[in-house]
Amino acid sequence: MNSKVFLEEFINYCNQIFPAIDSSIKNNIKEALKQFNISKFSWFSTDSLGGVCQGDILNKIPFTFQEENGNSYAFITKAMVISNSCDIENDKDILLAPLIPYFDTNEFNENQKQDLLNNKYNGKMCLSYSSVGNYYVDFSRIQSFNKNLIVNLINTNKIQLEHSLSQFGWYFLLTKLTIHFMRIEDHKLFSTRLKGA
């Protein structure tokens, strides 16, 4: 097989398997969210899932945020586990996203805070009308932590696993992650990319 044929087959294969979200579908999902009352759904499972799983909420994790001038500061807050549950079992590190208290933030005006509550931002997820409903998960600030450190802190009660997501909550998380990370690039930008050969 020559390289040109291989490249074309590889690109066609990728177009079929990647769960890329077109902007029209993204907008349809946003419209669909307006149709149901999110306050009637349960975000969290009532049973323990056993161990640390994707979507779990931990109560106090020290995140490091970097400012525009290069200075860093620690911010201790709740965190959502972003790593896939299978990867948590096998990998040395775990990905966590911070939960930011949005009533206290000056990053958003009052209308934008309402949009956060209504989950209108791609890179943020609000567990509205829940015990953590005054926070939003910020996918743009995901950080890596040593898995064994996190597990040991849970086992010694230095941090607590507060919640595990219900099936509804987990699918909502997957939808938000897919829209944020896997949506199709601007078509003009994508068409300027070199195919690779």
C-alpha positions as CSV (number, residue, x, y, z in Angstrom):
1,M,0.0,0.0,0.0
2,N,1.5,3.4,-1.0
3,S,1.6,6.3,1.5
4,K,-1.1,8.3,-0.3
5,V,-3.6,5.5,-0.1
6,F,-2.7,4.7,3.5
7,L,-3.1,8.4,4.4
8,E,-6.6,8.6,2.7
9,E,-7.7,5.4,4.4
10,F,-6.4,6.6,7.8
11,I,-8.2,10.0,7.5
12,N,-11.5,8.2,6.4
13,Y,-11.1,5.8,9.3
14,C,-10.6,8.7,11.8
15,N,-13.7,10.5,10.4
16,Q,-15.8,7.4,11.1
17,I,-14.6,6.6,14.6
18,F,-14.0,9.9,16.4
19,P,-17.1,11.1,18.2
20,A,-16.7,14.6,17.0
21,I,-19.6,16.9,17.6
22,D,-20.7,19.3,14.8
23,S,-21.7,22.8,16.0
24,S,-25.3,22.2,14.8
25,I,-25.6,19.1,17.1
26,K,-24.0,21.1,20.0
27,N,-26.7,23.8,19.6
28,N,-29.4,21.1,19.4
29,I,-28.2,19.7,22.7
30,K,-28.3,23.1,24.3
31,E,-31.9,23.5,23.0
32,A,-32.8,20.1,24.3
33,L,-31.5,21.0,27.8
34,K,-34.0,23.8,28.0
35,Q,-36.9,21.4,27.5
36,F,-36.7,19.5,30.8
37,N,-36.6,20.6,34.4
38,I,-33.1,19.7,35.6
39,S,-34.1,20.1,39.3
40,K,-36.1,16.9,39.1
41,F,-33.1,14.7,38.2
42,S,-30.8,13.1,40.7
43,W,-27.1,13.9,40.0
44,F,-25.8,11.5,42.5
45,S,-25.9,7.8,43.2
46,T,-27.3,6.7,46.5
47,D,-25.0,3.6,46.6
48,S,-21.2,3.5,46.9
49,L,-19.5,2.5,43.6
50,G,-16.5,1.0,45.4
51,G,-13.3,2.9,44.9
52,V,-12.7,6.1,43.0
53,C,-14.6,6.4,39.7
54,Q,-15.1,8.9,36.9
55,G,-17.3,11.8,38.0
56,D,-16.7,11.3,41.8
57,I,-16.5,14.5,43.8
58,L,-13.7,14.9,46.4
59,N,-14.0,17.5,49.1
60,K,-10.6,19.3,49.2
61,I,-7.9,19.2,46.7
62,P,-5.1,21.8,46.3
63,F,-5.0,23.0,42.7
64,T,-2.3,25.3,41.5
65,F,-3.4,28.2,39.3
66,Q,-1.1,30.4,37.3
67,E,-1.6,34.1,36.8
68,E,-0.9,36.1,33.7
69,N,2.3,37.5,35.3
70,G,3.6,34.0,35.8
71,N,2.9,33.9,39.6
72,S,1.2,30.8,40.9
73,Y,-1.1,30.3,43.8
74,A,-2.8,27.3,45.5
75,F,-6.5,27.0,45.6
76,I,-8.0,24.3,47.8
77,T,-11.5,23.3,46.6
78,K,-13.7,20.4,45.7
79,A,-12.7,18.4,42.7
80,M,-14.3,16.1,40.1
81,V,-12.5,13.0,38.9
82,I,-12.2,13.3,35.1
83,S,-10.1,10.1,34.4
84,N,-12.0,7.1,33.0
85,S,-12.7,4.5,35.7
86,C,-10.6,1.9,33.9
87,D,-7.6,4.3,33.7
88,I,-7.9,5.0,37.4
89,E,-7.3,1.3,38.0
90,N,-4.3,1.1,35.7
91,D,-2.6,4.5,35.6
92,K,-0.2,6.2,38.0
93,D,-1.9,9.6,37.7
94,I,-5.5,10.7,37.9
95,L,-7.0,13.8,36.3
96,L,-9.1,16.1,38.5
97,A,-11.0,19.2,37.6
98,P,-11.7,21.9,40.2
99,L,-15.1,23.0,41.4
100,I,-15.1,26.8,41.5
101,P,-17.7,28.6,43.8
102,Y,-19.4,30.8,41.2
103,F,-21.2,33.1,43.6
104,D,-17.9,34.4,44.9
105,T,-16.1,34.7,41.5
106,N,-15.7,38.0,39.7
107,E,-15.0,36.3,36.4
108,F,-18.7,36.4,35.4
109,N,-21.5,39.0,35.6
110,E,-24.9,38.1,36.9
111,N,-26.3,37.0,33.5
112,Q,-23.2,34.9,32.9
113,K,-23.7,33.3,36.3
114,Q,-27.2,32.3,35.3
115,D,-25.8,30.8,32.1
116,L,-23.4,28.8,34.3
117,L,-26.3,27.5,36.4
118,N,-28.1,26.6,33.1
119,N,-25.0,24.8,31.7
120,K,-24.7,27.0,28.6
121,Y,-20.9,27.0,28.7
122,N,-19.1,24.2,26.9
123,G,-16.1,24.0,29.2
124,K,-18.0,24.2,32.4
125,M,-20.5,22.0,34.2
126,C,-22.8,23.0,37.0
127,L,-24.5,20.4,39.1
128,S,-27.6,22.6,39.4
129,Y,-30.0,22.3,42.3
130,S,-27.7,19.9,44.2
131,S,-25.7,20.1,47.4
132,V,-22.8,21.4,45.2
133,G,-25.0,23.5,43.0
134,N,-23.2,26.7,44.0
135,Y,-20.0,25.4,42.2
136,Y,-19.1,24.8,38.6
137,V,-16.7,22.3,37.3
138,D,-14.0,24.0,35.2
139,F,-12.7,21.6,32.5
140,S,-10.1,24.2,31.4
141,R,-8.3,23.8,34.7
142,I,-7.9,20.0,34.8
143,Q,-4.7,18.9,36.6
144,S,-2.9,15.6,37.1
145,F,-2.4,14.2,40.6
146,N,-0.7,11.0,41.8
147,K,-3.4,8.4,42.1
148,N,-1.9,6.6,45.1
149,L,-1.6,9.9,47.0
150,I,-5.3,10.6,46.4
151,V,-6.4,7.1,47.4
152,N,-4.2,7.2,50.5
153,L,-5.7,10.5,51.5
154,I,-9.2,9.1,51.1
155,N,-8.3,5.9,53.0
156,T,-6.9,8.0,55.9
157,N,-9.9,10.3,55.9
158,K,-7.8,13.4,55.1
159,I,-10.1,14.0,52.1
160,Q,-13.6,12.6,51.6
161,L,-15.3,11.2,48.5
162,E,-18.5,13.2,48.8
163,H,-20.5,12.0,45.8
164,S,-20.6,9.5,42.9
165,L,-22.6,10.4,39.9
166,S,-25.8,8.7,39.0
167,Q,-26.3,7.3,35.5
168,F,-27.9,10.6,34.5
169,G,-25.1,12.6,36.0
170,W,-22.4,10.4,34.4
171,Y,-24.0,10.7,30.9
172,F,-24.3,14.5,31.4
173,L,-20.6,14.6,32.2
174,L,-19.7,12.6,29.1
175,T,-21.9,14.9,27.0
176,K,-20.2,18.0,28.4
177,L,-16.7,16.5,28.0
178,T,-17.4,15.4,24.4
179,I,-18.8,18.8,23.4
180,H,-15.9,20.6,25.0
181,F,-13.0,18.4,23.8
182,M,-14.3,16.6,20.7
183,R,-16.3,19.2,18.8
184,I,-15.3,19.8,15.2
185,E,-12.8,22.7,14.6
186,D,-13.8,25.7,12.6
187,H,-14.1,24.2,9.1
188,K,-11.9,26.9,7.5
189,L,-9.1,26.3,10.1
190,F,-9.4,22.5,9.7
191,S,-9.1,22.7,5.9
192,T,-5.8,24.6,6.1
193,R,-4.2,21.7,8.1
194,L,-1.6,19.7,6.1
195,K,-2.9,16.2,5.6
196,G,0.4,14.7,6.6
197,A,2.0,13.8,3.3
